[in-house]
Amino acid sequence: MQSDMKVQPKLTGAAETMLQSFYARAKYSKSKGHKFYDAKAVEIVEKLDYDFSDAEKDGKMNQGVIARTLVFDELVSD
């Protein structure tokens, strides 16, 4: 039985920054023309009751997460 209740994480510091990285990956994964799809990031973000407004405003952080992911994926595939 799957619950529709969302989890309210209480995070600070590095853990909160990591959550914002998941948000960036999930948002990018759901965008048109994405070059990767991170199903786990989408799943995590959709299960949380969390205010992602700071992550939404930080476009440079979001772009950095996506750029790093694309570079790492390319390096690993080589």
mmCIF file of the N, C-alpha and C atoms, coordinates in Angstrom:
data_MODEL
# 
_entry.id   MODEL 
# 
loop_
_atom_site.group_PDB 
_atom_site.id 
_atom_site.type_symbol 
_atom_site.label_atom_id 
_atom_site.label_alt_id 
_atom_site.label_comp_id 
_atom_site.label_asym_id 
_atom_site.label_entity_id 
_atom_site.label_seq_id 
_atom_site.pdbx_PDB_ins_code 
_atom_site.Cartn_x 
_atom_site.Cartn_y 
_atom_site.Cartn_z 
_atom_site.occupancy 
_atom_site.B_iso_or_equiv 
_atom_site.pdbx_formal_charge 
_atom_site.auth_seq_id 
_atom_site.auth_comp_id 
_atom_site.auth_asym_id 
_atom_site.auth_atom_id 
_atom_site.pdbx_PDB_model_num 
ATOM 1   N N  . MET A 1 1  ? 0.840  -1.183 0.000   1.00 0.00 ? 1  MET A N  1 
ATOM 2   C CA . MET A 1 1  ? 0.000  0.000  0.000   1.00 0.00 ? 1  MET A CA 1 
ATOM 3   C C  . MET A 1 1  ? 0.879  1.238  0.000   1.00 0.00 ? 1  MET A C  1 
ATOM 4   N N  . GLN A 1 2  ? 0.656  2.112  -0.973  1.00 0.00 ? 2  GLN A N  1 
ATOM 5   C CA . GLN A 1 2  ? 1.478  3.309  -1.089  1.00 0.00 ? 2  GLN A CA 1 
ATOM 6   C C  . GLN A 1 2  ? 0.763  4.493  -0.459  1.00 0.00 ? 2  GLN A C  1 
ATOM 7   N N  . SER A 1 3  ? 1.465  5.252  0.335   1.00 0.00 ? 3  SER A N  1 
ATOM 8   C CA . SER A 1 3  ? 0.895  6.407  1.005   1.00 0.00 ? 3  SER A CA 1 
ATOM 9   C C  . SER A 1 3  ? 1.095  7.657  0.160   1.00 0.00 ? 3  SER A C  1 
ATOM 10  N N  . ASP A 1 4  ? 0.079  8.528  0.155   1.00 0.00 ? 4  ASP A N  1 
ATOM 11  C CA . ASP A 1 4  ? 0.183  9.794  -0.554  1.00 0.00 ? 4  ASP A CA 1 
ATOM 12  C C  . ASP A 1 4  ? 0.725  10.887 0.353   1.00 0.00 ? 4  ASP A C  1 
ATOM 13  N N  . MET A 1 5  ? 1.008  10.535 1.609   1.00 0.00 ? 5  MET A N  1 
ATOM 14  C CA . MET A 1 5  ? 1.544  11.533 2.534   1.00 0.00 ? 5  MET A CA 1 
ATOM 15  C C  . MET A 1 5  ? 2.954  11.914 2.118   1.00 0.00 ? 5  MET A C  1 
ATOM 16  N N  . LYS A 1 6  ? 3.239  13.201 2.197   1.00 0.00 ? 6  LYS A N  1 
ATOM 17  C CA . LYS A 1 6  ? 4.566  13.677 1.854   1.00 0.00 ? 6  LYS A CA 1 
ATOM 18  C C  . LYS A 1 6  ? 5.402  13.822 3.114   1.00 0.00 ? 6  LYS A C  1 
ATOM 19  N N  . VAL A 1 7  ? 6.684  13.646 2.952   1.00 0.00 ? 7  VAL A N  1 
ATOM 20  C CA . VAL A 1 7  ? 7.641  13.740 4.052   1.00 0.00 ? 7  VAL A CA 1 
ATOM 21  C C  . VAL A 1 7  ? 8.120  15.185 4.166   1.00 0.00 ? 7  VAL A C  1 
ATOM 22  N N  . GLN A 1 8  ? 8.205  15.666 5.398   1.00 0.00 ? 8  GLN A N  1 
ATOM 23  C CA . GLN A 1 8  ? 8.718  17.010 5.651   1.00 0.00 ? 8  GLN A CA 1 
ATOM 24  C C  . GLN A 1 8  ? 10.126 16.898 6.223   1.00 0.00 ? 8  GLN A C  1 
ATOM 25  N N  . PRO A 1 9  ? 11.152 17.005 5.368   1.00 0.00 ? 9  PRO A N  1 
ATOM 26  C CA . PRO A 1 9  ? 12.519 16.875 5.878   1.00 0.00 ? 9  PRO A CA 1 
ATOM 27  C C  . PRO A 1 9  ? 12.935 18.101 6.685   1.00 0.00 ? 9  PRO A C  1 
ATOM 28  N N  . LYS A 1 10 ? 13.744 17.860 7.689   1.00 0.00 ? 10 LYS A N  1 
ATOM 29  C CA . LYS A 1 10 ? 14.314 18.940 8.492   1.00 0.00 ? 10 LYS A CA 1 
ATOM 30  C C  . LYS A 1 10 ? 15.825 18.867 8.296   1.00 0.00 ? 10 LYS A C  1 
ATOM 31  N N  . LEU A 1 11 ? 16.313 19.638 7.353   1.00 0.00 ? 11 LEU A N  1 
ATOM 32  C CA . LEU A 1 11 ? 17.714 19.563 6.961   1.00 0.00 ? 11 LEU A CA 1 
ATOM 33  C C  . LEU A 1 11 ? 18.388 20.922 7.074   1.00 0.00 ? 11 LEU A C  1 
ATOM 34  N N  . THR A 1 12 ? 19.698 20.882 7.262   1.00 0.00 ? 12 THR A N  1 
ATOM 35  C CA . THR A 1 12 ? 20.512 22.093 7.239   1.00 0.00 ? 12 THR A CA 1 
ATOM 36  C C  . THR A 1 12 ? 21.848 21.747 6.595   1.00 0.00 ? 12 THR A C  1 
ATOM 37  N N  . GLY A 1 13 ? 22.601 22.765 6.276   1.00 0.00 ? 13 GLY A N  1 
ATOM 38  C CA . GLY A 1 13 ? 23.965 22.582 5.784   1.00 0.00 ? 13 GLY A CA 1 
ATOM 39  C C  . GLY A 1 13 ? 24.067 21.751 4.530   1.00 0.00 ? 13 GLY A C  1 
ATOM 40  N N  . ALA A 1 14 ? 25.040 20.835 4.531   1.00 0.00 ? 14 ALA A N  1 
ATOM 41  C CA . ALA A 1 14 ? 25.341 20.024 3.346   1.00 0.00 ? 14 ALA A CA 1 
ATOM 42  C C  . ALA A 1 14 ? 24.154 19.160 2.927   1.00 0.00 ? 14 ALA A C  1 
ATOM 43  N N  . ALA A 1 15 ? 23.397 18.640 3.883   1.00 0.00 ? 15 ALA A N  1 
ATOM 44  C CA . ALA A 1 15 ? 22.245 17.804 3.549   1.00 0.00 ? 15 ALA A CA 1 
ATOM 45  C C  . ALA A 1 15 ? 21.192 18.606 2.791   1.00 0.00 ? 15 ALA A C  1 
ATOM 46  N N  . GLU A 1 16 ? 20.979 19.847 3.197   1.00 0.00 ? 16 GLU A N  1 
ATOM 47  C CA . GLU A 1 16 ? 20.008 20.702 2.504   1.00 0.00 ? 16 GLU A CA 1 
ATOM 48  C C  . GLU A 1 16 ? 20.514 21.063 1.112   1.00 0.00 ? 16 GLU A C  1 
ATOM 49  N N  . THR A 1 17 ? 21.807 21.300 0.979   1.00 0.00 ? 17 THR A N  1 
ATOM 50  C CA . THR A 1 17 ? 22.386 21.584 -0.327  1.00 0.00 ? 17 THR A CA 1 
ATOM 51  C C  . THR A 1 17 ? 22.218 20.391 -1.262  1.00 0.00 ? 17 THR A C  1 
ATOM 52  N N  . MET A 1 18 ? 22.411 19.187 -0.745  1.00 0.00 ? 18 MET A N  1 
ATOM 53  C CA . MET A 1 18 ? 22.231 17.984 -1.559  1.00 0.00 ? 18 MET A CA 1 
ATOM 54  C C  . MET A 1 18 ? 20.786 17.857 -2.020  1.00 0.00 ? 18 MET A C  1 
ATOM 55  N N  . LEU A 1 19 ? 19.851 18.176 -1.158  1.00 0.00 ? 19 LEU A N  1 
ATOM 56  C CA . LEU A 1 19 ? 18.440 18.130 -1.535  1.00 0.00 ? 19 LEU A CA 1 
ATOM 57  C C  . LEU A 1 19 ? 18.158 19.113 -2.671  1.00 0.00 ? 19 LEU A C  1 
ATOM 58  N N  . GLN A 1 20 ? 18.775 20.273 -2.626  1.00 0.00 ? 20 GLN A N  1 
ATOM 59  C CA . GLN A 1 20 ? 18.600 21.251 -3.698  1.00 0.00 ? 20 GLN A CA 1 
ATOM 60  C C  . GLN A 1 20 ? 19.198 20.730 -5.005  1.00 0.00 ? 20 GLN A C  1 
ATOM 61  N N  . SER A 1 21 ? 20.260 19.935 -4.913  1.00 0.00 ? 21 SER A N  1 
ATOM 62  C CA . SER A 1 21 ? 20.828 19.304 -6.102  1.00 0.00 ? 21 SER A CA 1 
ATOM 63  C C  . SER A 1 21 ? 19.847 18.296 -6.696  1.00 0.00 ? 21 SER A C  1 
ATOM 64  N N  . PHE A 1 22 ? 19.175 17.522 -5.838  1.00 0.00 ? 22 PHE A N  1 
ATOM 65  C CA . PHE A 1 22 ? 18.149 16.598 -6.322  1.00 0.00 ? 22 PHE A CA 1 
ATOM 66  C C  . PHE A 1 22 ? 17.038 17.368 -7.030  1.00 0.00 ? 22 PHE A C  1 
ATOM 67  N N  . TYR A 1 23 ? 16.670 18.505 -6.457  1.00 0.00 ? 23 TYR A N  1 
ATOM 68  C CA . TYR A 1 23 ? 15.621 19.325 -7.061  1.00 0.00 ? 23 TYR A CA 1 
ATOM 69  C C  . TYR A 1 23 ? 16.048 19.779 -8.460  1.00 0.00 ? 23 TYR A C  1 
ATOM 70  N N  . ALA A 1 24 ? 17.281 20.247 -8.589  1.00 0.00 ? 24 ALA A N  1 
ATOM 71  C CA . ALA A 1 24 ? 17.777 20.701 -9.895  1.00 0.00 ? 24 ALA A CA 1 
ATOM 72  C C  . ALA A 1 24 ? 17.746 19.562 -10.906 1.00 0.00 ? 24 ALA A C  1 
ATOM 73  N N  . ARG A 1 25 ? 18.173 18.377 -10.497 1.00 0.00 ? 25 ARG A N  1 
ATOM 74  C CA . ARG A 1 25 ? 18.173 17.217 -11.391 1.00 0.00 ? 25 ARG A CA 1 
ATOM 75  C C  . ARG A 1 25 ? 16.750 16.797 -11.762 1.00 0.00 ? 25 ARG A C  1 
ATOM 76  N N  . ALA A 1 26 ? 15.840 16.843 -10.798 1.00 0.00 ? 26 ALA A N  1 
ATOM 77  C CA . ALA A 1 26 ? 14.448 16.474 -11.072 1.00 0.00 ? 26 ALA A CA 1 
ATOM 78  C C  . ALA A 1 26 ? 13.802 17.477 -12.024 1.00 0.00 ? 26 ALA A C  1 
ATOM 79  N N  . LYS A 1 27 ? 14.032 18.745 -11.764 1.00 0.00 ? 27 LYS A N  1 
ATOM 80  C CA . LYS A 1 27 ? 13.446 19.787 -12.628 1.00 0.00 ? 27 LYS A CA 1 
ATOM 81  C C  . LYS A 1 27 ? 13.970 19.647 -14.054 1.00 0.00 ? 27 LYS A C  1 
ATOM 82  N N  . TYR A 1 28 ? 15.270 19.458 -14.198 1.00 0.00 ? 28 TYR A N  1 
ATOM 83  C CA . TYR A 1 28 ? 15.866 19.290 -15.524 1.00 0.00 ? 28 TYR A CA 1 
ATOM 84  C C  . TYR A 1 28 ? 15.327 18.024 -16.195 1.00 0.00 ? 28 TYR A C  1 
ATOM 85  N N  . SER A 1 29 ? 15.209 16.949 -15.439 1.00 0.00 ? 29 SER A N  1 
ATOM 86  C CA . SER A 1 29 ? 14.734 15.681 -15.988 1.00 0.00 ? 29 SER A CA 1 
ATOM 87  C C  . SER A 1 29 ? 13.332 15.807 -16.577 1.00 0.00 ? 29 SER A C  1 
ATOM 88  N N  . LYS A 1 30 ? 12.533 16.682 -16.007 1.00 0.00 ? 30 LYS A N  1 
ATOM 89  C CA . LYS A 1 30 ? 11.162 16.851 -16.475 1.00 0.00 ? 30 LYS A CA 1 
ATOM 90  C C  . LYS A 1 30 ? 11.038 17.936 -17.548 1.00 0.00 ? 30 LYS A C  1 
ATOM 91  N N  . SER A 1 31 ? 12.162 18.558 -17.915 1.00 0.00 ? 31 SER A N  1 
ATOM 92  C CA . SER A 1 31 ? 12.124 19.608 -18.925 1.00 0.00 ? 31 SER A CA 1 
ATOM 93  C C  . SER A 1 31 ? 12.177 19.006 -20.331 1.00 0.00 ? 31 SER A C  1 
ATOM 94  N N  . LYS A 1 32 ? 11.656 19.756 -21.280 1.00 0.00 ? 32 LYS A N  1 
ATOM 95  C CA . LYS A 1 32 ? 11.668 19.312 -22.670 1.00 0.00 ? 32 LYS A CA 1 
ATOM 96  C C  . LYS A 1 32 ? 13.109 19.310 -23.183 1.00 0.00 ? 32 LYS A C  1 
ATOM 97  N N  . GLY A 1 33 ? 13.482 18.275 -23.876 1.00 0.00 ? 33 GLY A N  1 
ATOM 98  C CA . GLY A 1 33 ? 14.813 18.194 -24.475 1.00 0.00 ? 33 GLY A CA 1 
ATOM 99  C C  . GLY A 1 33 ? 15.932 17.827 -23.518 1.00 0.00 ? 33 GLY A C  1 
ATOM 100 N N  . HIS A 1 34 ? 15.576 17.252 -22.364 1.00 0.00 ? 34 HIS A N  1 
ATOM 101 C CA . HIS A 1 34 ? 16.612 16.889 -21.389 1.00 0.00 ? 34 HIS A CA 1 
ATOM 102 C C  . HIS A 1 34 ? 17.577 15.857 -21.999 1.00 0.00 ? 34 HIS A C  1 
ATOM 103 N N  . LYS A 1 35 ? 18.833 15.931 -21.554 1.00 0.00 ? 35 LYS A N  1 
ATOM 104 C CA . LYS A 1 35 ? 19.853 14.992 -22.041 1.00 0.00 ? 35 LYS A CA 1 
ATOM 105 C C  . LYS A 1 35 ? 20.043 13.816 -21.089 1.00 0.00 ? 35 LYS A C  1 
ATOM 106 N N  . PHE A 1 36 ? 19.447 13.888 -19.928 1.00 0.00 ? 36 PHE A N  1 
ATOM 107 C CA . PHE A 1 36 ? 19.407 12.754 -19.002 1.00 0.00 ? 36 PHE A CA 1 
ATOM 108 C C  . PHE A 1 36 ? 18.104 12.837 -18.224 1.00 0.00 ? 36 PHE A C  1 
ATOM 109 N N  . TYR A 1 37 ? 17.695 11.695 -17.709 1.00 0.00 ? 37 TYR A N  1 
ATOM 110 C CA . TYR A 1 37 ? 16.485 11.642 -16.888 1.00 0.00 ? 37 TYR A CA 1 
ATOM 111 C C  . TYR A 1 37 ? 16.843 10.917 -15.598 1.00 0.00 ? 37 TYR A C  1 
ATOM 112 N N  . ASP A 1 38 ? 16.713 11.624 -14.485 1.00 0.00 ? 38 ASP A N  1 
ATOM 113 C CA . ASP A 1 38 ? 17.025 11.052 -13.178 1.00 0.00 ? 38 ASP A CA 1 
ATOM 114 C C  . ASP A 1 38 ? 15.714 10.711 -12.472 1.00 0.00 ? 38 ASP A C  1 
ATOM 115 N N  . ALA A 1 39 ? 15.253 9.484  -12.690 1.00 0.00 ? 39 ALA A N  1 
ATOM 116 C CA . ALA A 1 39 ? 13.969 9.047  -12.130 1.00 0.00 ? 39 ALA A CA 1 
ATOM 117 C C  . ALA A 1 39 ? 13.975 9.095  -10.607 1.00 0.00 ? 39 ALA A C  1 
ATOM 118 N N  . LYS A 1 40 ? 15.096 8.778  -9.990  1.00 0.00 ? 40 LYS A N  1 
ATOM 119 C CA . LYS A 1 40 ? 15.175 8.774  -8.525  1.00 0.00 ? 40 LYS A CA 1 
ATOM 120 C C  . LYS A 1 40 ? 15.060 10.197 -7.969  1.00 0.00 ? 40 LYS A C  1 
ATOM 121 N N  . ALA A 1 41 ? 15.692 11.162 -8.618  1.00 0.00 ? 41 ALA A N  1 
ATOM 122 C CA . ALA A 1 41 ? 15.570 12.552 -8.174  1.00 0.00 ? 41 ALA A CA 1 
ATOM 123 C C  . ALA A 1 41 ? 14.121 13.021 -8.289  1.00 0.00 ? 41 ALA A C  1 
ATOM 124 N N  . VAL A 1 42 ? 13.460 12.680 -9.389  1.00 0.00 ? 42 VAL A N  1 
ATOM 125 C CA . VAL A 1 42 ? 12.048 13.040 -9.570  1.00 0.00 ? 42 VAL A CA 1 
ATOM 126 C C  . VAL A 1 42 ? 11.211 12.414 -8.465  1.00 0.00 ? 42 VAL A C  1 
ATOM 127 N N  . GLU A 1 43 ? 11.440 11.125 -8.194  1.00 0.00 ? 43 GLU A N  1 
ATOM 128 C CA . GLU A 1 43 ? 10.696 10.414 -7.149  1.00 0.00 ? 43 GLU A CA 1 
ATOM 129 C C  . GLU A 1 43 ? 10.887 11.070 -5.783  1.00 0.00 ? 43 GLU A C  1 
ATOM 130 N N  . ILE A 1 44 ? 12.131 11.381 -5.441  1.00 0.00 ? 44 ILE A N  1 
ATOM 131 C CA . ILE A 1 44 ? 12.432 11.985 -4.135  1.00 0.00 ? 44 ILE A CA 1 
ATOM 132 C C  . ILE A 1 44 ? 11.739 13.331 -3.994  1.00 0.00 ? 44 ILE A C  1 
ATOM 133 N N  . VAL A 1 45 ? 11.886 14.189 -4.993  1.00 0.00 ? 45 VAL A N  1 
ATOM 134 C CA . VAL A 1 45 ? 11.314 15.532 -4.919  1.00 0.00 ? 45 VAL A CA 1 
ATOM 135 C C  . VAL A 1 45 ? 9.787  15.464 -4.826  1.00 0.00 ? 45 VAL A C  1 
ATOM 136 N N  . GLU A 1 46 ? 9.177  14.552 -5.557  1.00 0.00 ? 46 GLU A N  1 
ATOM 137 C CA . GLU A 1 46 ? 7.717  14.441 -5.536  1.00 0.00 ? 46 GLU A CA 1 
ATOM 138 C C  . GLU A 1 46 ? 7.184  13.911 -4.210  1.00 0.00 ? 46 GLU A C  1 
ATOM 139 N N  . LYS A 1 47 ? 8.018  13.232 -3.428  1.00 0.00 ? 47 LYS A N  1 
ATOM 140 C CA . LYS A 1 47 ? 7.590  12.673 -2.143  1.00 0.00 ? 47 LYS A CA 1 
ATOM 141 C C  . LYS A 1 47 ? 7.779  13.643 -0.979  1.00 0.00 ? 47 LYS A C  1 
ATOM 142 N N  . LEU A 1 48 ? 8.367  14.800 -1.249  1.00 0.00 ? 48 LEU A N  1 
ATOM 143 C CA . LEU A 1 48 ? 8.687  15.726 -0.170  1.00 0.00 ? 48 LEU A CA 1 
ATOM 144 C C  . LEU A 1 48 ? 7.725  16.907 -0.090  1.00 0.00 ? 48 LEU A C  1 
ATOM 145 N N  . ASP A 1 49 ? 7.449  17.305 1.134   1.00 0.00 ? 49 ASP A N  1 
ATOM 146 C CA . ASP A 1 49 ? 6.746  18.552 1.407   1.00 0.00 ? 49 ASP A CA 1 
ATOM 147 C C  . ASP A 1 49 ? 7.841  19.515 1.861   1.00 0.00 ? 49 ASP A C  1 
ATOM 148 N N  . TYR A 1 50 ? 8.411  20.203 0.898   1.00 0.00 ? 50 TYR A N  1 
ATOM 149 C CA . TYR A 1 50 ? 9.586  21.034 1.171   1.00 0.00 ? 50 TYR A CA 1 
ATOM 150 C C  . TYR A 1 50 ? 9.494  22.295 0.326   1.00 0.00 ? 50 TYR A C  1 
ATOM 151 N N  . ASP A 1 51 ? 9.899  23.401 0.880   1.00 0.00 ? 51 ASP A N  1 
ATOM 152 C CA . ASP A 1 51 ? 9.892  24.669 0.166   1.00 0.00 ? 51 ASP A CA 1 
ATOM 153 C C  . ASP A 1 51 ? 11.160 24.771 -0.684  1.00 0.00 ? 51 ASP A C  1 
ATOM 154 N N  . PHE A 1 52 ? 11.018 24.511 -1.973  1.00 0.00 ? 52 PHE A N  1 
ATOM 155 C CA . PHE A 1 52 ? 12.146 24.559 -2.893  1.00 0.00 ? 52 PHE A CA 1 
ATOM 156 C C  . PHE A 1 52 ? 12.325 25.944 -3.514  1.00 0.00 ? 52 PHE A C  1 
ATOM 157 N N  . SER A 1 53 ? 11.717 26.976 -2.948  1.00 0.00 ? 53 SER A N  1 
ATOM 158 C CA . SER A 1 53 ? 11.786 28.304 -3.562  1.00 0.00 ? 53 SER A CA 1 
ATOM 159 C C  . SER A 1 53 ? 13.221 28.839 -3.634  1.00 0.00 ? 53 SER A C  1 
ATOM 160 N N  . ASP A 1 54 ? 14.054 28.553 -2.638  1.00 0.00 ? 54 ASP A N  1 
ATOM 161 C CA . ASP A 1 54 ? 15.453 28.997 -2.706  1.00 0.00 ? 54 ASP A CA 1 
ATOM 162 C C  . ASP A 1 54 ? 16.179 28.303 -3.851  1.00 0.00 ? 54 ASP A C  1 
ATOM 163 N N  . ALA A 1 55 ? 15.959 27.008 -4.013  1.00 0.00 ? 55 ALA A N  1 
ATOM 164 C CA . ALA A 1 55 ? 16.583 26.265 -5.110  1.00 0.00 ? 55 ALA A CA 1 
ATOM 165 C C  . ALA A 1 55 ? 16.058 26.768 -6.451  1.00 0.00 ? 55 ALA A C  1 
ATOM 166 N N  . GLU A 1 56 ? 14.789 27.102 -6.496  1.00 0.00 ? 56 GLU A N  1 
ATOM 167 C CA . GLU A 1 56 ? 14.178 27.602 -7.735  1.00 0.00 ? 56 GLU A CA 1 
ATOM 168 C C  . GLU A 1 56 ? 14.826 28.925 -8.158  1.00 0.00 ? 56 GLU A C  1 
ATOM 169 N N  . LYS A 1 57 ? 15.159 29.759 -7.187  1.00 0.00 ? 57 LYS A N  1 
ATOM 170 C CA . LYS A 1 57 ? 15.740 31.075 -7.478  1.00 0.00 ? 57 LYS A CA 1 
ATOM 171 C C  . LYS A 1 57 ? 17.219 30.993 -7.851  1.00 0.00 ? 57 LYS A C  1 
ATOM 172 N N  . ASP A 1 58 ? 17.905 29.935 -7.442  1.00 0.00 ? 58 ASP A N  1 
ATOM 173 C CA . ASP A 1 58 ? 19.359 29.843 -7.629  1.00 0.00 ? 58 ASP A CA 1 
ATOM 174 C C  . ASP A 1 58 ? 19.683 29.161 -8.960  1.00 0.00 ? 58 ASP A C  1 
ATOM 175 N N  . GLY A 1 59 ? 19.487 29.911 -10.044 1.00 0.00 ? 59 GLY A N  1 
ATOM 176 C CA . GLY A 1 59 ? 19.705 29.376 -11.383 1.00 0.00 ? 59 GLY A CA 1 
ATOM 177 C C  . GLY A 1 59 ? 21.131 28.926 -11.629 1.00 0.00 ? 59 GLY A C  1 
ATOM 178 N N  . LYS A 1 60 ? 22.093 29.640 -11.071 1.00 0.00 ? 60 LYS A N  1 
ATOM 179 C CA . LYS A 1 60 ? 23.501 29.268 -11.287 1.00 0.00 ? 60 LYS A CA 1 
ATOM 180 C C  . LYS A 1 60 ? 23.821 27.933 -10.628 1.00 0.00 ? 60 LYS A C  1 
ATOM 181 N N  . MET A 1 61 ? 23.285 27.709 -9.432  1.00 0.00 ? 61 MET A N  1 
ATOM 182 C CA . MET A 1 61 ? 23.506 26.419 -8.772  1.00 0.00 ? 61 MET A CA 1 
ATOM 183 C C  . MET A 1 61 ? 22.870 25.315 -9.598  1.00 0.00 ? 61 MET A C  1 
ATOM 184 N N  . ASN A 1 62 ? 21.641 25.554 -10.062 1.00 0.00 ? 62 ASN A N  1 
ATOM 185 C CA . ASN A 1 62 ? 20.946 24.551 -10.868 1.00 0.00 ? 62 ASN A CA 1 
ATOM 186 C C  . ASN A 1 62 ? 21.733 24.236 -12.136 1.00 0.00 ? 62 ASN A C  1 
ATOM 187 N N  . GLN A 1 63 ? 22.210 25.247 -12.821 1.00 0.00 ? 63 GLN A N  1 
ATOM 188 C CA . GLN A 1 63 ? 22.990 25.040 -14.047 1.00 0.00 ? 63 GLN A CA 1 
ATOM 189 C C  . GLN A 1 63 ? 24.285 24.296 -13.748 1.00 0.00 ? 63 GLN A C  1 
ATOM 190 N N  . GLY A 1 64 ? 24.911 24.603 -12.609 1.00 0.00 ? 64 GLY A N  1 
ATOM 191 C CA . GLY A 1 64 ? 26.138 23.907 -12.220 1.00 0.00 ? 64 GLY A CA 1 
ATOM 192 C C  . GLY A 1 64 ? 25.910 22.434 -11.979 1.00 0.00 ? 64 GLY A C  1 
ATOM 193 N N  . VAL A 1 65 ? 24.801 22.103 -11.313 1.00 0.00 ? 65 VAL A N  1 
ATOM 194 C CA . VAL A 1 65 ? 24.464 20.696 -11.057 1.00 0.00 ? 65 VAL A CA 1 
ATOM 195 C C  . VAL A 1 65 ? 24.284 19.965 -12.377 1.00 0.00 ? 65 VAL A C  1 
ATOM 196 N N  . ILE A 1 66 ? 23.560 20.574 -13.306 1.00 0.00 ? 66 ILE A N  1 
ATOM 197 C CA . ILE A 1 66 ? 23.285 19.937 -14.600 1.00 0.00 ? 66 ILE A CA 1 
ATOM 198 C C  . ILE A 1 66 ? 24.576 19.797 -15.405 1.00 0.00 ? 66 ILE A C  1 
ATOM 199 N N  . ALA A 1 67 ? 25.384 20.836 -15.442 1.00 0.00 ? 67 ALA A N  1 
ATOM 200 C CA . ALA A 1 67 ? 26.652 20.780 -16.191 1.00 0.00 ? 67 ALA A CA 1 
ATOM 201 C C  . ALA A 1 67 ? 27.564 19.691 -15.639 1.00 0.00 ? 67 ALA A C  1 
ATOM 202 N N  . ARG A 1 68 ? 27.682 19.621 -14.317 1.00 0.00 ? 68 ARG A N  1 
ATOM 203 C CA . ARG A 1 68 ? 28.507 18.589 -13.680 1.00 0.00 ? 68 ARG A CA 1 
ATOM 204 C C  . ARG A 1 68 ? 28.009 17.203 -14.041 1.00 0.00 ? 68 ARG A C  1 
ATOM 205 N N  . THR A 1 69 ? 26.701 17.022 -13.998 1.00 0.00 ? 69 THR A N  1 
ATOM 206 C CA . THR A 1 69 ? 26.116 15.723 -14.327 1.00 0.00 ? 69 THR A CA 1 
ATOM 207 C C  . THR A 1 69 ? 26.434 15.330 -15.760 1.00 0.00 ? 69 THR A C  1 
ATOM 208 N N  . LEU A 1 70 ? 26.281 16.262 -16.683 1.00 0.00 ? 70 LEU A N  1 
ATOM 209 C CA . LEU A 1 70 ? 26.551 15.970 -18.094 1.00 0.00 ? 70 LEU A CA 1 
ATOM 210 C C  . LEU A 1 70 ? 28.018 15.613 -18.310 1.00 0.00 ? 70 LEU A C  1 
ATOM 211 N N  . VAL A 1 71 ? 28.928 16.341 -17.668 1.00 0.00 ? 71 VAL A N  1 
ATOM 212 C CA . VAL A 1 71 ? 30.366 16.066 -17.801 1.00 0.00 ? 71 VAL A CA 1 
ATOM 213 C C  . VAL A 1 71 ? 30.690 14.705 -17.188 1.00 0.00 ? 71 VAL A C  1 
ATOM 214 N N  . PHE A 1 72 ? 30.183 14.426 -15.988 1.00 0.00 ? 72 PHE A N  1 
ATOM 215 C CA . PHE A 1 72 ? 30.461 13.140 -15.347 1.00 0.00 ? 72 PHE A CA 1 
ATOM 216 C C  . PHE A 1 72 ? 29.907 11.982 -16.170 1.00 0.00 ? 72 PHE A C  1 
ATOM 217 N N  . ASP A 1 73 ? 28.700 12.143 -16.706 1.00 0.00 ? 73 ASP A N  1 
ATOM 218 C CA . ASP A 1 73 ? 28.124 11.088 -17.539 1.00 0.00 ? 73 ASP A CA 1 
ATOM 219 C C  . ASP A 1 73 ? 29.008 10.817 -18.753 1.00 0.00 ? 73 ASP A C  1 
ATOM 220 N N  . GLU A 1 74 ? 29.530 11.868 -19.362 1.00 0.00 ? 74 GLU A N  1 
ATOM 221 C CA . GLU A 1 74 ? 30.397 11.697 -20.529 1.00 0.00 ? 74 GLU A CA 1 
ATOM 222 C C  . GLU A 1 74 ? 31.706 10.999 -20.145 1.00 0.00 ? 74 GLU A C  1 
ATOM 223 N N  . LEU A 1 75 ? 32.280 11.423 -19.018 1.00 0.00 ? 75 LEU A N  1 
ATOM 224 C CA . LEU A 1 75 ? 33.530 10.806 -18.580 1.00 0.00 ? 75 LEU A CA 1 
ATOM 225 C C  . LEU A 1 75 ? 33.351 9.321  -18.250 1.00 0.00 ? 75 LEU A C  1 
ATOM 226 N N  . VAL A 1 76 ? 32.247 9.000  -17.590 1.00 0.00 ? 76 VAL A N  1 
ATOM 227 C CA . VAL A 1 76 ? 31.982 7.610  -17.229 1.00 0.00 ? 76 VAL A CA 1 
ATOM 228 C C  . VAL A 1 76 ? 31.741 6.752  -18.462 1.00 0.00 ? 76 VAL A C  1 
ATOM 229 N N  . SER A 1 77 ? 31.056 7.311  -19.451 1.00 0.00 ? 77 SER A N  1 
ATOM 230 C CA . SER A 1 77 ? 30.766 6.533  -20.652 1.00 0.00 ? 77 SER A CA 1 
ATOM 231 C C  . SER A 1 77 ? 32.021 6.245  -21.463 1.00 0.00 ? 77 SER A C  1 
ATOM 232 N N  . ASP A 1 78 ? 33.038 7.108  -21.333 1.00 0.00 ? 78 ASP A N  1 
ATOM 233 C CA . ASP A 1 78 ? 34.315 6.878  -22.029 1.00 0.00 ? 78 ASP A CA 1 
ATOM 234 C C  . ASP A 1 78 ? 35.063 5.755  -21.351 1.00 0.00 ? 78 ASP A C  1 
# 
